[in-house]
């Protein structure tokens, strides 16, 4: 089984782990986050997520084995592109 290679540009959530006042939050609220870029194998998608794996391996028990899955919420995606790597062996 082969999986398409994709490039997804998306906006990530931001978290804070320190005590913050509401006025400090309001100051930071105007700051945009930088876009993230993920490139990998699109192993699954549904209405809510794209599942992108960094590694795909041999078939085990009739199924491919995938690793390092990034679940990207589709609503956060700004750009989605399938990458043609040409013929593969």
Contact map, one row per residue, 1 for C-alpha under 8 A:
11100000000000000000000000000000000000000000000000000000000000010000000000000000000000000
11110000000000000000000000000000000000000000000000000000000000000000000000000000000000000
11111000000000000000000000000000000000001110000000000000000000000000000000000000000000000
01111100000000000000000000000000000000001110000000000000000000000000000000000000011000000
00111110000000000000000000000000000000111100000000000000000000000000000000000000011110000
00011111000000000000000000000000000001111100000000000000000000000000000000000001111000000
00001111100000000000000000000000000011110000000000000000000000000000000000000011111000000
00000111110000000000000000000000000011100000000000000000000000000000000000001111100000000
00000011111000000000000000000000001111000000000000000000000000000000000000001111000000000
00000001111100000000000000000000001110000000000000000000000000000000000100011110000000000
00000000111110000000000000000000111100000000000000000000000000000000000000011100000000000
00000000011111000000000000000000111100000000000000000000000000000000000000010000000000000
00000000001111100000000000000000000000000000000000000000000000000000000000000000000000000
00000000000111110000000000000000100000000000000000000000000000000000000000000000000000000
00000000000011111000000000000000000000000000000000000000000000000000000000000000000000000
00000000000001111100000000000000000000000000000000000000000000000000000000000000000000000
00000000000000111110000000000000000000000000000000000000000000000000000000000000000000000
00000000000000011111000000000000000000000000000000000000000000000000000000000000000000000
00000000000000001111100000000000000000000000000000000000000000000000000000000000000000000
00000000000000000111110110000000000000000000000000000000000000000000000000000000000000000
00000000000000000011111110000000000000000000000000000000000000000000000000000000000000000
00000000000000000001111111000000000000000000000000000000000000000000000000000000000000000
00000000000000000000111111100000000000000000000000000000000000000000000000000000000000000
00000000000000000001111111110000000000000000000000000000000000000000000000000000000000000
00000000000000000001111111111000000000000000000000000000000000000000000000000000000000000
00000000000000000000011111111100000000000000000000000000000000000000000000000000000000000
00000000000000000000001111111110000000000000000000000000000000000000000000000000000000000
00000000000000000000000111111110000000000000000000000000000000000000000000000000000000000
00000000000000000000000011111111000000000000000000000000000000000000000000000000000000000
00000000000000000000000001111111000000000000000000000000000000000000000000000000000000000
00000000000000000000000000111111100000000000000000000000000000000000000000000000000000000
00000000000000000000000000001111110000000000000000000000000000000000000000000000000000000
00000000001101000000000000000011111000000000000000000000000000000000000000000000000000000
00000000001100000000000000000001111100000000000000000000000000000000000000000000000000000
00000000111100000000000000000000111110000000000000000000000000000000000000000000000000000
00000000111100000000000000000000011111000000000000000000000000000000000000000000000000000
00000011110000000000000000000000001111100000000000000000000000000000000000000000000000000
00000111100000000000000000000000000111110000000000000000000000000000000000000000000000000
00001111000000000000000000000000000011111000000000010100000000000000000000000000000000000
00001110000000000000000000000000000001111100000000011110000000000000000000000000000000000
00111100000000000000000000000000000000111110000000011111000000000000000000000000000000000
00111100000000000000000000000000000000011111100001111000000000000000000000000000000000000
00110000000000000000000000000000000000001111100000111000000000000000000000000000000000000
00000000000000000000000000000000000000000111110001110000000000000000000000000000000000000
00000000000000000000000000000000000000000111111111100000000000000000000000000000000000000
00000000000000000000000000000000000000000001111111000000000000000000000000000000000000000
00000000000000000000000000000000000000000000111110000000000000000000000001000000000000000
00000000000000000000000000000000000000000000111111000000000000000000000011100000000000000
00000000000000000000000000000000000000000000111111100000000000000000001111000000000000000
00000000000000000000000000000000000000000101110111110000000000000000011111000000000000000
00000000000000000000000000000000000000000111100011111000000000000000111100000000000000000
00000000000000000000000000000000000000111111000001111100000000000000111100000000000000000
00000000000000000000000000000000000000011110000000111111000000000111110000000000000000000
00000000000000000000000000000000000000111000000000011111000000000111100000000000000000000
00000000000000000000000000000000000000011000000000001111100000000111000000000000000000000
00000000000000000000000000000000000000001000000000001111110000011110000000000000000000000
00000000000000000000000000000000000000000000000000000011111000011100000000000000000000000
00000000000000000000000000000000000000000000000000000001111100011000000000000000000000000
00000000000000000000000000000000000000000000000000000000111111111000000000000000000000000
00000000000000000000000000000000000000000000000000000000011111111000000000000000000000000
00000000000000000000000000000000000000000000000000000000001111100000000000000000000000000
00000000000000000000000000000000000000000000000000000000001111110000000000000000000000000
00000000000000000000000000000000000000000000000000000000001111111000000000000000000000000
10000000000000000000000000000000000000000000000000000001111101111100000000000000000000000
00000000000000000000000000000000000000000000000000000001111100111110000000000000000000000
00000000000000000000000000000000000000000000000000001111100000011111100000000000000000000
00000000000000000000000000000000000000000000000000001111000000001111100000000000000000000
00000000000000000000000000000000000000000000000000001110000000000111110000000000000000000
00000000000000000000000000000000000000000000000000111100000000000111111000000000000000000
00000000000000000000000000000000000000000000000001111000000000000001111100000000000000000
00000000000000000000000000000000000000000000000011110000000000000000111110000000000000000
00000000010000000000000000000000000000000000000011110000000000000000011111011000000000000
00000000000000000000000000000000000000000000000111000000000000000000001111111000000000000
00000000000000000000000000000000000000000000001111000000000000000000000111111000000000000
00000000000000000000000000000000000000000000000100000000000000000000000011111000000000000
00000000011100000000000000000000000000000000000000000000000000000000000111111100000000000
00000001111000000000000000000000000000000000000000000000000000000000000111111111000000000
00000001111000000000000000000000000000000000000000000000000000000000000000011111000000000
00000011110000000000000000000000000000000000000000000000000000000000000000001111100000000
00000111100000000000000000000000000000000000000000000000000000000000000000001111110000000
00000111000000000000000000000000000000000000000000000000000000000000000000000011111000000
00011110000000000000000000000000000000000000000000000000000000000000000000000001111100000
00011110000000000000000000000000000000000000000000000000000000000000000000000000111110000
00001000000000000000000000000000000000000000000000000000000000000000000000000000011111000
00001000000000000000000000000000000000000000000000000000000000000000000000000000001111110
00000000000000000000000000000000000000000000000000000000000000000000000000000000000111110
00000000000000000000000000000000000000000000000000000000000000000000000000000000000011111
00000000000000000000000000000000000000000000000000000000000000000000000000000000000011111
00000000000000000000000000000000000000000000000000000000000000000000000000000000000000111
